[in-house]
Amino acid sequence: MLNEAFEIIQDIIVLANCFTSISFSFVPRSSNFLGNILANGALMNSHSSL
Protein backbone atom coordinates (compact mmCIF):
# COMPACT_ATOMS: atom_id res chain seq x y z
CA MET A 1 0.00 0.00 0.00
CA LEU A 2 2.82 2.41 0.86
CA ASN A 3 4.61 1.61 -2.39
CA GLU A 4 1.41 2.36 -4.35
CA ALA A 5 1.07 5.74 -2.61
CA PHE A 6 4.72 6.51 -3.39
CA GLU A 7 4.16 5.71 -7.08
CA ILE A 8 1.12 8.01 -7.19
CA ILE A 9 3.12 10.83 -5.60
CA GLN A 10 5.92 10.28 -8.13
CA ASP A 11 3.36 10.53 -10.97
CA ILE A 12 2.04 13.79 -9.51
CA ILE A 13 5.56 15.23 -9.32
CA VAL A 14 6.31 14.28 -12.93
CA LEU A 15 3.05 15.82 -14.16
CA ALA A 16 3.49 18.94 -12.02
CA ASN A 17 6.89 19.53 -13.61
CA CYS A 18 5.14 19.90 -17.00
CA PHE A 19 3.64 23.22 -15.88
CA THR A 20 5.35 26.55 -15.29
CA SER A 21 2.96 27.26 -12.41
CA ILE A 22 0.81 24.87 -10.38
CA SER A 23 -0.87 24.89 -7.00
CA PHE A 24 -2.60 22.30 -4.87
CA SER A 25 -5.31 22.85 -2.32
CA PHE A 26 -7.20 20.65 0.09
CA VAL A 27 -10.88 20.06 -0.66
CA PRO A 28 -12.82 17.96 1.87
CA ARG A 29 -14.31 14.79 0.42
CA SER A 30 -17.76 15.92 1.51
CA SER A 31 -17.37 19.07 -0.61
CA ASN A 32 -16.19 17.21 -3.70
CA PHE A 33 -18.77 14.46 -4.17
CA LEU A 34 -18.25 14.00 -7.92
CA GLY A 35 -14.45 14.02 -7.63
CA ASN A 36 -14.67 11.35 -4.94
CA ILE A 37 -16.88 9.15 -7.15
CA LEU A 38 -14.48 9.54 -10.10
CA ALA A 39 -11.42 8.75 -7.97
CA ASN A 40 -13.03 5.66 -6.46
CA GLY A 41 -14.10 4.47 -9.92
CA ALA A 42 -10.57 4.91 -11.23
CA LEU A 43 -9.17 2.94 -8.30
CA MET A 44 -11.67 0.13 -8.85
CA ASN A 45 -10.75 -0.04 -12.55
CA SER A 46 -7.02 -0.05 -11.86
CA HIS A 47 -7.36 -2.90 -9.34
CA SER A 48 -9.54 -4.99 -11.66
CA SER A 49 -6.98 -4.76 -14.46
CA LEU A 50 -4.12 -6.11 -12.32
PAKOLBA-245527 format. One record per residue: residue in one letter; z, y, x of N, C-alpha, C in turn; residue number from 1. Coordinates in Angstrom, 1 decimal. Example, Ala and Ser with C-alpha at 12.3 -4.5 7.8 and 13.67 -1.06 7.14 Angstrom:
residu: a; n_zz: 7.8; n_yy: -5.7; n_xx: 13.2; ca_zz: 7.8; ca_yy: -4.5; ca_xx: 12.3; c_zz: 7.8; c_yy: -3.3; c_xx: 13.2; num: 1
residu: s; n_zz: 7.1; n_yy: -2.2; n_xx: 12.8; ca_zz: 7.1; ca_yy: -1.1; ca_xx: 13.7; c_zz: 7.9; c_yy: 0.0; c_xx: 12.9; num: 2
END
This chain:
residu: m; n_zz: 0.0; n_yy: -1.2; n_xx: 0.8; ca_zz: 0.0; ca_yy: 0.0; ca_xx: 0.0; c_zz: 0.0; c_yy: 1.3; c_xx: 0.9; num: 1
residu: l; n_zz: 0.8; n_yy: 1.3; n_xx: 1.9; ca_zz: 0.9; ca_yy: 2.4; ca_xx: 2.8; c_zz: -0.5; c_yy: 2.6; c_xx: 3.5; num: 2
residu: n; n_zz: -1.1; n_yy: 1.5; n_xx: 3.9; ca_zz: -2.4; ca_yy: 1.6; ca_xx: 4.6; c_zz: -3.4; c_yy: 2.2; c_xx: 3.7; num: 3
residu: e; n_zz: -3.4; n_yy: 1.8; n_xx: 2.4; ca_zz: -4.4; ca_yy: 2.4; ca_xx: 1.4; c_zz: -4.1; c_yy: 3.9; c_xx: 1.2; num: 4
residu: a; n_zz: -2.9; n_yy: 4.3; n_xx: 1.2; ca_zz: -2.6; ca_yy: 5.7; ca_xx: 1.1; c_zz: -3.1; c_yy: 6.5; c_xx: 2.3; num: 5
residu: f; n_zz: -2.9; n_yy: 5.9; n_xx: 3.5; ca_zz: -3.4; ca_yy: 6.5; ca_xx: 4.7; c_zz: -4.9; c_yy: 6.7; c_xx: 4.7; num: 6
residu: e; n_zz: -5.6; n_yy: 5.6; n_xx: 4.2; ca_zz: -7.1; ca_yy: 5.7; ca_xx: 4.2; c_zz: -7.5; c_yy: 6.8; c_xx: 3.2; num: 7
residu: i; n_zz: -6.8; n_yy: 7.0; n_xx: 2.1; ca_zz: -7.2; ca_yy: 8.0; ca_xx: 1.1; c_zz: -7.0; c_yy: 9.4; c_xx: 1.8; num: 8
residu: i; n_zz: -5.9; n_yy: 9.6; n_xx: 2.5; ca_zz: -5.6; ca_yy: 10.8; ca_xx: 3.1; c_zz: -6.7; c_yy: 11.1; c_xx: 4.2; num: 9
residu: q; n_zz: -7.1; n_yy: 10.1; n_xx: 4.9; ca_zz: -8.1; ca_yy: 10.3; ca_xx: 5.9; c_zz: -9.4; c_yy: 10.7; c_xx: 5.2; num: 10
residu: d; n_zz: -9.8; n_yy: 10.1; n_xx: 4.1; ca_zz: -11.0; ca_yy: 10.5; ca_xx: 3.4; c_zz: -10.9; c_yy: 12.0; c_xx: 2.9; num: 11
residu: i; n_zz: -9.7; n_yy: 12.4; n_xx: 2.5; ca_zz: -9.5; ca_yy: 13.8; ca_xx: 2.0; c_zz: -9.7; c_yy: 14.7; c_xx: 3.2; num: 12
residu: i; n_zz: -9.2; n_yy: 14.4; n_xx: 4.4; ca_zz: -9.3; ca_yy: 15.2; ca_xx: 5.6; c_zz: -10.8; c_yy: 15.4; c_xx: 6.0; num: 13
residu: v; n_zz: -11.5; n_yy: 14.2; n_xx: 5.9; ca_zz: -12.9; ca_yy: 14.3; ca_xx: 6.3; c_zz: -13.7; c_yy: 15.2; c_xx: 5.3; num: 14
residu: l; n_zz: -13.5; n_yy: 15.0; n_xx: 4.0; ca_zz: -14.2; ca_yy: 15.8; ca_xx: 3.0; c_zz: -13.8; c_yy: 17.3; c_xx: 3.2; num: 15
residu: a; n_zz: -12.5; n_yy: 17.6; n_xx: 3.4; ca_zz: -12.0; ca_yy: 18.9; ca_xx: 3.5; c_zz: -12.7; c_yy: 19.7; c_xx: 4.7; num: 16
residu: n; n_zz: -13.0; n_yy: 18.9; n_xx: 5.7; ca_zz: -13.6; ca_yy: 19.5; ca_xx: 6.9; c_zz: -15.1; c_yy: 19.9; c_xx: 6.6; num: 17
residu: c; n_zz: -15.6; n_yy: 19.5; n_xx: 5.5; ca_zz: -17.0; ca_yy: 19.9; ca_xx: 5.1; c_zz: -17.1; c_yy: 21.3; c_xx: 4.6; num: 18
residu: f; n_zz: -15.9; n_yy: 21.9; n_xx: 4.3; ca_zz: -15.9; ca_yy: 23.2; ca_xx: 3.6; c_zz: -15.3; c_yy: 24.3; c_xx: 4.6; num: 19
residu: t; n_zz: -15.8; n_yy: 25.5; n_xx: 4.5; ca_zz: -15.3; ca_yy: 26.6; ca_xx: 5.3; c_zz: -13.9; c_yy: 27.0; c_xx: 4.8; num: 20
residu: s; n_zz: -13.7; n_yy: 26.9; n_xx: 3.6; ca_zz: -12.4; ca_yy: 27.3; ca_xx: 3.0; c_zz: -12.1; c_yy: 26.3; c_xx: 1.9; num: 21
residu: i; n_zz: -10.8; n_yy: 25.8; n_xx: 1.8; ca_zz: -10.4; ca_yy: 24.9; ca_xx: 0.8; c_zz: -8.9; c_yy: 25.1; c_xx: 0.6; num: 22
residu: s; n_zz: -8.4; n_yy: 24.8; n_xx: -0.6; ca_zz: -7.0; ca_yy: 24.9; ca_xx: -0.9; c_zz: -6.6; c_yy: 23.8; c_xx: -1.8; num: 23
residu: f; n_zz: -5.4; n_yy: 23.4; n_xx: -1.8; ca_zz: -4.9; ca_yy: 22.3; ca_xx: -2.6; c_zz: -3.7; c_yy: 22.8; c_xx: -3.3; num: 24
residu: s; n_zz: -3.5; n_yy: 22.4; n_xx: -4.6; ca_zz: -2.3; ca_yy: 22.9; ca_xx: -5.3; c_zz: -1.8; c_yy: 21.7; c_xx: -6.2; num: 25
residu: f; n_zz: -0.5; n_yy: 21.7; n_xx: -6.4; ca_zz: 0.1; ca_yy: 20.6; ca_xx: -7.2; c_zz: -0.1; c_yy: 20.9; c_xx: -8.7; num: 26
residu: v; n_zz: -0.6; n_yy: 20.0; n_xx: -9.4; ca_zz: -0.7; ca_yy: 20.1; ca_xx: -10.9; c_zz: 0.1; c_yy: 18.9; c_xx: -11.5; num: 27
residu: p; n_zz: 1.1; n_yy: 19.1; n_xx: -12.3; ca_zz: 1.9; ca_yy: 18.0; ca_xx: -12.8; c_zz: 1.0; c_yy: 17.1; c_xx: -13.6; num: 28
residu: r; n_zz: 1.2; n_yy: 15.8; n_xx: -13.6; ca_zz: 0.4; ca_yy: 14.8; ca_xx: -14.3; c_zz: 0.4; c_yy: 15.1; c_xx: -15.8; num: 29
residu: s; n_zz: 1.5; n_yy: 15.6; n_xx: -16.3; ca_zz: 1.5; ca_yy: 15.9; ca_xx: -17.8; c_zz: 0.6; c_yy: 17.1; c_xx: -18.1; num: 30
residu: s; n_zz: 0.3; n_yy: 17.9; n_xx: -17.1; ca_zz: -0.6; ca_yy: 19.1; ca_xx: -17.4; c_zz: -2.1; c_yy: 18.8; c_xx: -17.1; num: 31
residu: n; n_zz: -2.3; n_yy: 17.6; n_xx: -16.6; ca_zz: -3.7; ca_yy: 17.2; ca_xx: -16.2; c_zz: -4.0; c_yy: 15.8; c_xx: -16.8; num: 32
residu: f; n_zz: -4.0; n_yy: 15.7; n_xx: -18.1; ca_zz: -4.2; ca_yy: 14.5; ca_xx: -18.8; c_zz: -5.5; c_yy: 13.8; c_xx: -18.4; num: 33
residu: l; n_zz: -6.6; n_yy: 14.6; n_xx: -18.5; ca_zz: -7.9; ca_yy: 14.0; ca_xx: -18.2; c_zz: -8.1; c_yy: 13.6; c_xx: -16.8; num: 34
residu: g; n_zz: -7.6; n_yy: 14.4; n_xx: -15.9; ca_zz: -7.6; ca_yy: 14.0; ca_xx: -14.5; c_zz: -6.9; c_yy: 12.7; c_xx: -14.2; num: 35
residu: n; n_zz: -5.7; n_yy: 12.6; n_xx: -14.8; ca_zz: -4.9; ca_yy: 11.4; ca_xx: -14.7; c_zz: -5.7; c_yy: 10.1; c_xx: -15.2; num: 36
residu: i; n_zz: -6.4; n_yy: 10.3; n_xx: -16.3; ca_zz: -7.2; ca_yy: 9.2; ca_xx: -16.9; c_zz: -8.3; c_yy: 8.8; c_xx: -15.9; num: 37
residu: l; n_zz: -9.0; n_yy: 9.8; n_xx: -15.4; ca_zz: -10.1; ca_yy: 9.5; ca_xx: -14.5; c_zz: -9.6; c_yy: 8.9; c_xx: -13.2; num: 38
residu: a; n_zz: -8.5; n_yy: 9.3; n_xx: -12.7; ca_zz: -8.0; ca_yy: 8.8; ca_xx: -11.4; c_zz: -7.6; c_yy: 7.3; c_xx: -11.6; num: 39
residu: n; n_zz: -6.9; n_yy: 7.0; n_xx: -12.7; ca_zz: -6.5; ca_yy: 5.7; ca_xx: -13.0; c_zz: -7.7; c_yy: 4.8; c_xx: -13.2; num: 40
residu: g; n_zz: -8.7; n_yy: 5.3; n_xx: -13.9; ca_zz: -9.9; ca_yy: 4.5; ca_xx: -14.1; c_zz: -10.6; c_yy: 4.2; c_xx: -12.8; num: 41
residu: a; n_zz: -10.6; n_yy: 5.1; n_xx: -11.9; ca_zz: -11.2; ca_yy: 4.9; ca_xx: -10.6; c_zz: -10.4; c_yy: 3.9; c_xx: -9.8; num: 42
residu: l; n_zz: -9.1; n_yy: 3.9; n_xx: -9.9; ca_zz: -8.3; ca_yy: 2.9; ca_xx: -9.2; c_zz: -8.5; c_yy: 1.5; c_xx: -9.7; num: 43
residu: m; n_zz: -8.6; n_yy: 1.4; n_xx: -11.0; ca_zz: -8.9; ca_yy: 0.1; ca_xx: -11.7; c_zz: -10.2; c_yy: -0.4; c_xx: -11.2; num: 44
residu: n; n_zz: -11.2; n_yy: 0.4; n_xx: -11.2; ca_zz: -12.6; ca_yy: 0.0; ca_xx: -10.8; c_zz: -12.6; c_yy: -0.4; c_xx: -9.3; num: 45
residu: s; n_zz: -11.9; n_yy: 0.3; n_xx: -8.4; ca_zz: -11.9; ca_yy: -0.1; ca_xx: -7.0; c_zz: -11.1; c_yy: -1.4; c_xx: -6.8; num: 46
residu: h; n_zz: -10.1; n_yy: -1.6; n_xx: -7.5; ca_zz: -9.3; ca_yy: -2.9; ca_xx: -7.4; c_zz: -10.1; c_yy: -4.1; c_xx: -7.9; num: 47
residu: s; n_zz: -10.9; n_yy: -3.9; n_xx: -9.0; ca_zz: -11.7; ca_yy: -5.0; ca_xx: -9.5; c_zz: -12.9; c_yy: -5.4; c_xx: -8.7; num: 48
residu: s; n_zz: -13.3; n_yy: -4.5; n_xx: -7.8; ca_zz: -14.5; ca_yy: -4.8; ca_xx: -7.0; c_zz: -14.1; c_yy: -5.4; c_xx: -5.6; num: 49
residu: l; n_zz: -12.8; n_yy: -5.5; n_xx: -5.4; ca_zz: -12.3; ca_yy: -6.1; ca_xx: -4.1; c_zz: -12.5; c_yy: -7.6; c_xx: -4.1; num: 50
END
